[in-house]
Amino acid sequence: MSFIKQAIFTKLSCYTTTELELQSSKNQVNIVENHYFKP
């Protein structure tokens, strides 16, 4: 039982970290676009 919980938890934490990385990279792209490409 604890093994299944551990696997699920690991999968969730991996998912959330990739989500956060995607969010931060999106934000960086938005900042760059706003800074350089806005007229």
Contacts in CASP RR format, 6 or more apart in sequence:
PFRMAT RR
TARGET T0000
AUTHOR 0000-0000-0000
METHOD contacts of the structure
MODEL  1
MSFIKQAIFTKLSCYTTTELELQSSKNQVNIVENHYFKP
END
